[in-house]
Amino acid sequence: MSIKFSKWAICAINSQMANFFWNDQEDRHNYHLANMQLIAQKKEFGGLGFPDLRNLNLCHLAAWVSRYHLNENTLWRNMIDFKYETDKPNIFCCPEVEVSPFWKGVLWAAKAAHMGYKWKVGDGKNIRFWEDQWVCTSSLAIQYWEIYILINEKGSSIANVWDGTNLKMTFRKNCI
């Protein structure tokens, strides 16, 4: 599961799992008394605990994001950094065009995992001022949307727009 499964593949696998569970055969059809979403719920919530393949796939690929941040001097991370320029400004900003199926899956999972990440600022070169969650419970772009849409420096790192005392930003329109 090192790639993102397509919807049709997940549906096909779920269909086969349901056929097995309900003892469906080519010559004899049994009615499915519950859909796979219900069956995939945890037993505590009334389900049967079958694996939800989409969530399982998402978690597996998100684990690569975690591994990426935990292993700084490994060969595979150095290759990823070089190939996808992950330091401009961070892994959540990598391009999605002309990348491997594995990396597309990791970026898909990173978007979902991004909501749960909170950054430590450090020197501020790898954290986007507006888009990354580094203060409070959401990004500044979400908290101050009215200002964000007027800013010219979208996607800039903290180090580029803040010197520790003053903000260095320009606006598309004059602000009163």
Short mmCIF file of the C-alpha atoms (twelve columns), coordinates in Angstrom:
data_MODEL
# 
_entry.id   MODEL 
# 
loop_
_atom_site.group_PDB 
_atom_site.id 
_atom_site.type_symbol 
_atom_site.label_atom_id 
_atom_site.label_alt_id 
_atom_site.label_comp_id 
_atom_site.label_asym_id 
_atom_site.label_seq_id 
_atom_site.Cartn_x 
_atom_site.Cartn_y 
_atom_site.Cartn_z 
_atom_site.pdbx_PDB_model_num 
ATOM 1   C CA . MET A 1   0.000   0.000   0.000   1 
ATOM 2   C CA . SER A 2   2.729   2.441   -0.902  1 
ATOM 3   C CA . ILE A 3   0.528   4.213   -3.423  1 
ATOM 4   C CA . LYS A 4   -2.834  5.901   -3.178  1 
ATOM 5   C CA . PHE A 5   -5.552  3.442   -4.100  1 
ATOM 6   C CA . SER A 6   -8.028  4.774   -6.616  1 
ATOM 7   C CA . LYS A 7   -11.733 4.880   -5.729  1 
ATOM 8   C CA . TRP A 8   -12.573 2.129   -8.213  1 
ATOM 9   C CA . ALA A 9   -9.944  -0.183  -6.699  1 
ATOM 10  C CA . ILE A 10  -11.244 0.387   -3.166  1 
ATOM 11  C CA . CYS A 11  -14.813 -0.219  -4.361  1 
ATOM 12  C CA . ALA A 12  -13.762 -3.436  -6.130  1 
ATOM 13  C CA . ILE A 13  -11.932 -4.765  -3.057  1 
ATOM 14  C CA . ASN A 14  -14.820 -3.758  -0.772  1 
ATOM 15  C CA . SER A 15  -17.213 -5.529  -3.117  1 
ATOM 16  C CA . GLN A 16  -15.175 -8.736  -2.929  1 
ATOM 17  C CA . MET A 17  -14.963 -8.479  0.860   1 
ATOM 18  C CA . ALA A 18  -18.753 -8.001  1.058   1 
ATOM 19  C CA . ASN A 19  -19.357 -10.965 -1.265  1 
ATOM 20  C CA . PHE A 20  -17.153 -13.109 0.946   1 
ATOM 21  C CA . PHE A 21  -18.820 -11.890 4.134   1 
ATOM 22  C CA . TRP A 22  -22.384 -12.440 2.851   1 
ATOM 23  C CA . ASN A 23  -21.411 -15.724 1.154   1 
ATOM 24  C CA . ASP A 24  -22.330 -14.477 -2.326  1 
ATOM 25  C CA . GLN A 25  -21.594 -16.840 -5.195  1 
ATOM 26  C CA . GLU A 26  -22.052 -16.638 -8.954  1 
ATOM 27  C CA . ASP A 27  -24.945 -19.091 -8.971  1 
ATOM 28  C CA . ARG A 28  -26.548 -17.864 -5.739  1 
ATOM 29  C CA . HIS A 29  -26.982 -14.214 -4.686  1 
ATOM 30  C CA . ASN A 30  -27.526 -13.234 -1.070  1 
ATOM 31  C CA . TYR A 31  -28.819 -9.838  -0.085  1 
ATOM 32  C CA . HIS A 32  -26.313 -7.681  1.729   1 
ATOM 33  C CA . LEU A 33  -28.011 -6.566  4.934   1 
ATOM 34  C CA . ALA A 34  -25.496 -3.806  5.678   1 
ATOM 35  C CA . ASN A 35  -23.140 -1.702  3.565   1 
ATOM 36  C CA . MET A 36  -19.360 -1.764  3.920   1 
ATOM 37  C CA . GLN A 37  -19.260 1.565   5.769   1 
ATOM 38  C CA . LEU A 38  -21.362 0.072   8.558   1 
ATOM 39  C CA . ILE A 39  -19.394 -3.171  8.597   1 
ATOM 40  C CA . ALA A 40  -16.093 -1.230  8.675   1 
ATOM 41  C CA . GLN A 41  -17.029 0.665   11.831  1 
ATOM 42  C CA . LYS A 42  -15.410 -0.361  15.070  1 
ATOM 43  C CA . LYS A 43  -17.234 -2.956  17.128  1 
ATOM 44  C CA . GLU A 44  -17.787 -0.389  19.896  1 
ATOM 45  C CA . PHE A 45  -19.854 1.679   17.439  1 
ATOM 46  C CA . GLY A 46  -21.999 -1.171  16.106  1 
ATOM 47  C CA . GLY A 47  -19.803 -2.339  13.257  1 
ATOM 48  C CA . LEU A 48  -17.892 -5.542  12.742  1 
ATOM 49  C CA . GLY A 49  -14.396 -4.074  12.694  1 
ATOM 50  C CA . PHE A 50  -13.598 -4.815  9.035   1 
ATOM 51  C CA . PRO A 51  -10.772 -2.593  7.781   1 
ATOM 52  C CA . ASP A 52  -11.792 0.603   5.992   1 
ATOM 53  C CA . LEU A 53  -9.363  0.468   3.080   1 
ATOM 54  C CA . ARG A 54  -9.445  4.181   2.271   1 
ATOM 55  C CA . ASN A 55  -8.573  5.170   5.840   1 
ATOM 56  C CA . LEU A 56  -6.010  2.388   6.087   1 
ATOM 57  C CA . ASN A 57  -4.374  3.621   2.881   1 
ATOM 58  C CA . LEU A 58  -4.428  7.219   4.123   1 
ATOM 59  C CA . CYS A 59  -2.834  6.275   7.459   1 
ATOM 60  C CA . HIS A 60  -0.121  4.183   5.814   1 
ATOM 61  C CA . LEU A 61  0.869   7.009   3.480   1 
ATOM 62  C CA . ALA A 62  0.678   9.598   6.292   1 
ATOM 63  C CA . ALA A 63  3.154   7.459   8.228   1 
ATOM 64  C CA . TRP A 64  5.692   8.279   5.508   1 
ATOM 65  C CA . VAL A 65  5.271   11.984  6.328   1 
ATOM 66  C CA . SER A 66  6.020   11.186  9.958   1 
ATOM 67  C CA . ARG A 67  9.022   9.032   8.974   1 
ATOM 68  C CA . TYR A 68  10.252  11.870  6.774   1 
ATOM 69  C CA . HIS A 69  10.329  14.272  9.727   1 
ATOM 70  C CA . LEU A 70  11.874  11.768  12.148  1 
ATOM 71  C CA . ASN A 71  14.758  10.574  9.920   1 
ATOM 72  C CA . GLU A 72  16.869  13.548  8.896   1 
ATOM 73  C CA . ASN A 73  20.036  11.907  7.563   1 
ATOM 74  C CA . THR A 74  18.745  8.914   5.659   1 
ATOM 75  C CA . LEU A 75  19.448  8.300   1.996   1 
ATOM 76  C CA . TRP A 76  15.782  8.099   0.960   1 
ATOM 77  C CA . ARG A 77  15.009  11.459  2.614   1 
ATOM 78  C CA . ASN A 78  17.987  13.091  0.898   1 
ATOM 79  C CA . MET A 79  16.744  11.737  -2.438  1 
ATOM 80  C CA . ILE A 80  13.219  13.058  -1.785  1 
ATOM 81  C CA . ASP A 81  14.602  16.459  -0.751  1 
ATOM 82  C CA . PHE A 82  16.704  16.688  -3.894  1 
ATOM 83  C CA . LYS A 83  14.078  15.435  -6.326  1 
ATOM 84  C CA . TYR A 84  11.055  17.354  -5.020  1 
ATOM 85  C CA . GLU A 85  12.742  20.396  -3.432  1 
ATOM 86  C CA . THR A 86  10.971  19.827  -0.119  1 
ATOM 87  C CA . ASP A 87  12.868  22.639  1.568   1 
ATOM 88  C CA . LYS A 88  11.055  25.339  -0.454  1 
ATOM 89  C CA . PRO A 89  9.635   25.969  2.147   1 
ATOM 90  C CA . ASN A 90  8.514   22.520  3.417   1 
ATOM 91  C CA . ILE A 91  7.173   19.070  2.506   1 
ATOM 92  C CA . PHE A 92  3.562   20.304  2.372   1 
ATOM 93  C CA . CYS A 93  4.450   22.680  -0.496  1 
ATOM 94  C CA . CYS A 94  5.926   20.161  -2.933  1 
ATOM 95  C CA . PRO A 95  4.724   20.213  -6.532  1 
ATOM 96  C CA . GLU A 96  2.281   17.480  -7.526  1 
ATOM 97  C CA . VAL A 97  3.049   17.544  -11.248 1 
ATOM 98  C CA . GLU A 98  5.466   14.990  -12.733 1 
ATOM 99  C CA . VAL A 99  5.933   13.061  -9.493  1 
ATOM 100 C CA . SER A 100 5.910   9.335   -8.812  1 
ATOM 101 C CA . PRO A 101 2.678   7.554   -7.825  1 
ATOM 102 C CA . PHE A 102 4.209   6.947   -4.398  1 
ATOM 103 C CA . TRP A 103 4.927   10.648  -3.865  1 
ATOM 104 C CA . LYS A 104 1.451   11.633  -5.114  1 
ATOM 105 C CA . GLY A 105 0.021   9.344   -2.447  1 
ATOM 106 C CA . VAL A 106 2.276   10.801  0.247   1 
ATOM 107 C CA . LEU A 107 1.241   14.350  -0.721  1 
ATOM 108 C CA . TRP A 108 -2.431  13.302  -0.628  1 
ATOM 109 C CA . ALA A 109 -1.936  11.958  2.885   1 
ATOM 110 C CA . ALA A 110 0.135   15.008  3.857   1 
ATOM 111 C CA . LYS A 111 -2.803  17.268  3.018   1 
ATOM 112 C CA . ALA A 112 -4.984  15.291  5.408   1 
ATOM 113 C CA . ALA A 113 -2.255  15.113  8.063   1 
ATOM 114 C CA . HIS A 114 -1.445  18.820  7.705   1 
ATOM 115 C CA . MET A 115 -4.482  19.681  9.816   1 
ATOM 116 C CA . GLY A 116 -2.933  17.863  12.778  1 
ATOM 117 C CA . TYR A 117 0.594   19.246  12.442  1 
ATOM 118 C CA . LYS A 118 1.858   22.171  14.466  1 
ATOM 119 C CA . TRP A 119 5.259   23.584  13.607  1 
ATOM 120 C CA . LYS A 120 8.131   24.651  15.830  1 
ATOM 121 C CA . VAL A 121 9.348   27.897  14.327  1 
ATOM 122 C CA . GLY A 122 13.129  27.635  14.772  1 
ATOM 123 C CA . ASP A 123 14.772  29.944  12.213  1 
ATOM 124 C CA . GLY A 124 11.461  30.318  10.309  1 
ATOM 125 C CA . LYS A 125 12.844  29.316  6.900   1 
ATOM 126 C CA . ASN A 126 10.759  26.139  6.537   1 
ATOM 127 C CA . ILE A 127 7.419   27.442  7.790   1 
ATOM 128 C CA . ARG A 128 5.020   29.458  5.676   1 
ATOM 129 C CA . PHE A 129 3.813   32.520  7.582   1 
ATOM 130 C CA . TRP A 130 0.195   32.406  6.444   1 
ATOM 131 C CA . GLU A 131 -0.495  28.816  5.383   1 
ATOM 132 C CA . ASP A 132 1.184   26.644  8.039   1 
ATOM 133 C CA . GLN A 133 -0.192  26.114  11.532  1 
ATOM 134 C CA . TRP A 134 2.489   27.520  13.802  1 
ATOM 135 C CA . VAL A 135 0.434   29.660  16.182  1 
ATOM 136 C CA . CYS A 136 -3.006  28.955  17.739  1 
ATOM 137 C CA . THR A 137 -5.208  26.131  16.441  1 
ATOM 138 C CA . SER A 138 -5.301  26.986  12.737  1 
ATOM 139 C CA . SER A 139 -3.259  28.819  10.138  1 
ATOM 140 C CA . LEU A 140 -3.192  32.604  10.027  1 
ATOM 141 C CA . ALA A 141 -4.725  32.449  6.540   1 
ATOM 142 C CA . ILE A 142 -7.844  30.853  8.046   1 
ATOM 143 C CA . GLN A 143 -7.942  33.140  11.072  1 
ATOM 144 C CA . TYR A 144 -7.390  36.356  9.088   1 
ATOM 145 C CA . TRP A 145 -8.836  35.509  5.683   1 
ATOM 146 C CA . GLU A 146 -9.820  39.111  4.926   1 
ATOM 147 C CA . ILE A 147 -6.169  40.187  5.226   1 
ATOM 148 C CA . TYR A 148 -4.750  37.055  3.589   1 
ATOM 149 C CA . ILE A 149 -6.606  37.627  0.319   1 
ATOM 150 C CA . LEU A 150 -5.007  41.089  0.040   1 
ATOM 151 C CA . ILE A 151 -1.412  39.995  0.781   1 
ATOM 152 C CA . ASN A 152 1.151   39.705  -2.044  1 
ATOM 153 C CA . GLU A 153 3.496   37.391  -0.107  1 
ATOM 154 C CA . LYS A 154 1.367   34.243  -0.098  1 
ATOM 155 C CA . GLY A 155 3.461   31.127  0.490   1 
ATOM 156 C CA . SER A 156 6.408   33.070  1.952   1 
ATOM 157 C CA . SER A 157 8.305   31.703  4.916   1 
ATOM 158 C CA . ILE A 158 8.297   33.400  8.304   1 
ATOM 159 C CA . ALA A 159 11.954  34.396  7.852   1 
ATOM 160 C CA . ASN A 160 11.103  36.213  4.596   1 
ATOM 161 C CA . VAL A 161 8.235   38.305  5.952   1 
ATOM 162 C CA . TRP A 162 9.100   38.889  9.613   1 
ATOM 163 C CA . ASP A 163 12.383  40.090  11.091  1 
ATOM 164 C CA . GLY A 164 11.289  39.376  14.677  1 
ATOM 165 C CA . THR A 165 9.913   42.869  15.210  1 
ATOM 166 C CA . ASN A 166 8.342   44.129  11.978  1 
ATOM 167 C CA . LEU A 167 6.271   42.468  9.288   1 
ATOM 168 C CA . LYS A 168 7.555   43.034  5.749   1 
ATOM 169 C CA . MET A 169 4.421   42.580  3.642   1 
ATOM 170 C CA . THR A 170 2.761   44.392  0.797   1 
ATOM 171 C CA . PHE A 171 -0.903  44.450  -0.149  1 
ATOM 172 C CA . ARG A 172 -2.694  44.220  -3.501  1 
ATOM 173 C CA . LYS A 173 -4.886  47.150  -2.494  1 
ATOM 174 C CA . ASN A 174 -4.336  50.114  -0.262  1 
ATOM 175 C CA . CYS A 175 -5.598  49.476  3.238   1 
ATOM 176 C CA . ILE A 176 -7.187  52.266  5.219   1 
# 
